[in-house]
Amino acid sequence: MVRATDPPATHDDAVAVPRFWQSHRFQRRAAQVLFLAPAVIYMVAFFGYPIVKNFMMAFQEYTTKTFYTGEAPWVGLTNYAEVVSSPVFSKALLNTVLFTAGSIAGQFVIGLALAVFFRRRFPLNGLLRSLILLPWLIPLIVTGAVWRWILDKDNGALNRFLAAIGVATDHPGWLTSTSLALVAVIMVNIWIGIPFNLTILYGGLQDIPEDLYEAASLDGASGWQRFRYVTWPLLRPVVSVVLVLGVVYTIKVLDVILGLTGGGPANASQTIATLSYQLSFTQFDFGQGAALGNVLIAISLVFAVLYLRANRRAVDE
């Protein structure tokens, strides 16, 4: 029963909101969660779940039979023991080291040389720098097809050019020779990675004040001395980041090798990444493929930690 002295009920009283919900702190936190939710869901669905699933598969006998029966017996460290004891693993590990070291060395040296060169002002500077970015922008499937034609033994452009200048008249098999296949894929990967090194190192060179070069010139320093005592010390933080990040990217390269040699001939260009791919999607032994994938993740994780430390040191300096 409503007394005449009671005030009439209002709409605000019916839908009264607790003070907690009206606080600015809660609203700000809710907005942060809403903005972060899509990124978190994406990371969990496309990165977190595959990593956890791959980690679990490495301890199971996971084959095509599993997709029909749903059974994947637990085998413990058997998959790791089999892939590590395989004779192909030692060859793939050595090729991974050679491929990574050769690619990083070539990309960095050429990229640094081009970055120093383009620091000078001359006509068409911007246009040439834009053209050098093309290897980075072209899809890798297209890159592989083009380079397969260039490196073809009989009709490739490279062998025709070498024969025309009298350097190699016997038409070496860049992609079919066990001694040249790894060299060929390293050469192609260097070509692909030069724009990345050029872009990052060129940005680092832009942060070096011109006054330092002018002071060094007034003191009689040569071009090499200016590079050694001015450019290199100030560029060192950027160099450390470029090298470590380049290793993380290169050590897991798969598509370039698959597009050119497929890991052959006779495992001459086989790496841990390509071997993991073949075990999983050619031999359909997903357990051993996952074990090799985890080995590759562990190696990449080491360099990722080094990258984070180098990046923190660069920021501090």
N, C-alpha and C positions, 0 to 999 in steps of 0.2 A: 504494500500500500504506500502510495506516494503522498507525502504531506505537502500542504500548500506552501509551507515555508521553505521547502527544499528548492534549490535553483534548478532550472530545467537542464536536462542532460544535453551535452553538446557532442558534435562529431569528433572533436579532438579527444574528449574523454573516452569515447568508445575505442579509438585506435591509438590510445596513449602509447608512446614509444619509450622504452627504458632509457635512462640517462646514459647508460653504457653505450647504447647504439648511437646516441647523438654526439658522443665525444669525438673531437677532431682527431685524436690519436688513433681511435679505432677505425675511423673512416680512411685515414691515411694508410694504415696497415692493410685494410681491406683492398684499397686501390692497388697497393704494391703486389698483393697476392694475386689479384685478378690479372695484372699485367704480366706477372711471372708465370702464371699457370700454363699458358700455351707453350712457352719455351720449355718448361719443366716436363710437360706431357710429351712433347716432341723428343726431348733428350732421353726420357725413360723408354719410350716406345721404340725409337730407332737406334739408340746407342746402348742404353742400359740393359734392356732385355737381350739383344743379340750377344753382348759380351758375357752376360751371366749364362745364357744358353750355350754358347761356345765353350765356356769354362766347364760346364757340366758334361757336355758331349765328349770332352777329352778323356773322361773317366768311364766312358760307356762304350759298349760294342754297338755303335750306331751305324747301320747300313740301310740299304733300300728296304730290307725286310721289316725294319722298324716302322716304316710308314704304313704297312699293312697290318702288322700284329700289334703295334704300339709298345712292343717290348724292346728294351735296350739294356741288356745285362751290364751290371757294374763290373768293370775290369780293373779298377784302380789305376796304377801307373803303367800298365801293360802297353798302352798306346804310346806313351812317351818313350818307354824302353825300346819299342820296335822302331820308331822313327829315328831315334838317336843312333841306334845300332845299325841302321840301314847304310849300305855303302854309298848311296846317293846323297845322304845327309851331309857327309863331310865335303863332298864336291859342291853341293848347294851352298853350304856355309862359306866355303872359300870364295865361290863366285859372288855371293852376297857382299862379302867384304871388298873384293876387287871392284865389283860394280859400283858400290857406294863410294869407295875411296876415289876411283877414277872419275866418276861423275862429279863428285863434289869438287875435286881439284880442278878439273877442266872448266866447270861452270863458274867457279869463284875467280880463277885467274883471268879468264876472258871477260867475265862480267865486270871485274874491278878495272881492267884495262879500258874497257869501253866506257865505264862510268867516269874515269879520269879524263878520257878523251872528250866526252860530251860535256864536261864541265866548262870547256872553252866555248866561247861564243863565235859562231860562224854561220854563214847562210845555210838554210835547210836543216839546222840542228834539230828543231822540234819534229820535222817530218821524218828524219832518219831514226830518231828515237822511237817514234810511233811505229815505224815499219819493223823495227827490231822486236817489238812486242808481239808480232804475228805468231811466232812459234808457240807462245803462251796462250794465244786465243783460239788457235785452230783445234778442233776436236781431235783427241788422240787416235780415234779410229781412222780419221782422215790422214793424220800424220803417219801412222803405221803403213797405210796403203801407199802413200807417196814415197816413203823411204824404202819400201820393198821394191818399188819400181827403180828407184835410184841405185839401189845396191844389188840389183839382179845381176847374176853372173854373166849371162850372154848378151842381154840387151839393155843393161843398166846404164844410166847416164854417167855414173862415176867411172865404171870400167872403160867406157868409150872415151871419156876425157883422159884418163890415165894412159890409155893406148895411143891416143892422138899425140900426146906429148912425149911418148916413148918411155914412160916410167914403168908401166906394167902391161906388157903385151900378152901375158898368159891368162888374162881375165880371172883374177882370184875370186873364189866363192865367198863373199863376205858373210852370207847368211847360211852357207852349207858347209863351210870348213870348220872343223873343231878348234882350230887355232885362231880363227878370225871372228867367229860368231859373237863371242863376248865383247871383243873390241868394237864390233859394229853396233851392238846395242848400247854400249857405253857412249859411243860417238853420237848416236841419235839422242840419247838422254841428255847429253851435254847441250846439244842444240836446243832441246826443249827447255832446259833450266836456265839458260843464259839470261833471258828477259827478267826472271825473278831476281837473280843476283844483281843485274844492272839496275833495276828499279829501286831496290832497297839501298844499295850502296850509293847510288846517285843521290837519293834523298839524304843520306848521311853526309855526303860531301857538301850539299847545299847549306848545312848547318855550320860549316867551318868558316869563320870570318875571313874576309879578303884581306883585312889589315895584317894578319899573320903572314900571309904570302908576300905582301908588300914589304914588311919588315925583314923577312928572310932574304928577299931579293936585294934590298939595300945593304944587307950584310954580306952579299956576294955568294949566297947559296945557289947551287946549280939546281936544275929541275929534279934530279934524283935526290939531292939533299933536302929539297923542300918536301918531297914526298915522304922521305924517311923520317924527318924530324918534325914535320908539321902535320901532314895528312895522316900518316899511319897511326901515330899515337892518339889523335882525336877521333879517328875512325874505328879504333879497336873495339869499343863496346858494340858498335853496329856489326862489325865483322864477326864477333863471337856469336851474336844472335843469328846472323845469316848462316854460318857454318852449322851450328847445332840444329837449327830449323831445317836446313837443307838435308842433313842426315836423316832426320825424322821422316821427311817426305820421300827421300830416295830409297831408304831401306825397305819400304813396302811397295815399291813400283811393281806393278803386275801387267797392266794393259800394254805397255810399250814392248815388253819382252814377248808376251803372247802374240801380239800383232806382227812381230818380226820373225821370231824363230820358234816360238812355242816352247822354249826351254832347250831345244836341240841345237845342233845335232849331237846325239849321244850324250845328252845332259851337259853339253859344253857351255850353255848359257843358262843352266838351271839355277834358280835362286830359291831361298826358303819360301818366298811368296808364291812363286810358280809351282813349286813342289806341293805346297799346301793346296793350291787350286786343283792340281792334277789328282791328288789323293781324294779330294772331296767330290769333284765333278767329272772325273774321268774314270777312276777306279771305284768311286762311290763308297769309299771307306771314310765316312764323315767323322768317325772318332779319331783316327790318325790325322786327318786333315785339321780337325779342331786342335789337336795337340800341337801340331806345327804352327798353327795360327797363334796359339798362346805363347809359344816360344818367340814368335815374331813380335807379339804385343809386349812381352817382357823386355826384349831388346829395345823396342821403340820407347818404352816407358823410361828406361835409363836415360836415353838422350832427351826425352821430354823434360825430365827433372833437371838435366843440365841446361836445357833451354830456359826454364823458369829461373834458375839461379843466375844465368847469364843476363837475362832480361832484367832481373831485379838489380844486378850490379850495374847494368847500363843506366837504369833510371837513377840510381844513387849517384853515379858519377855525373 
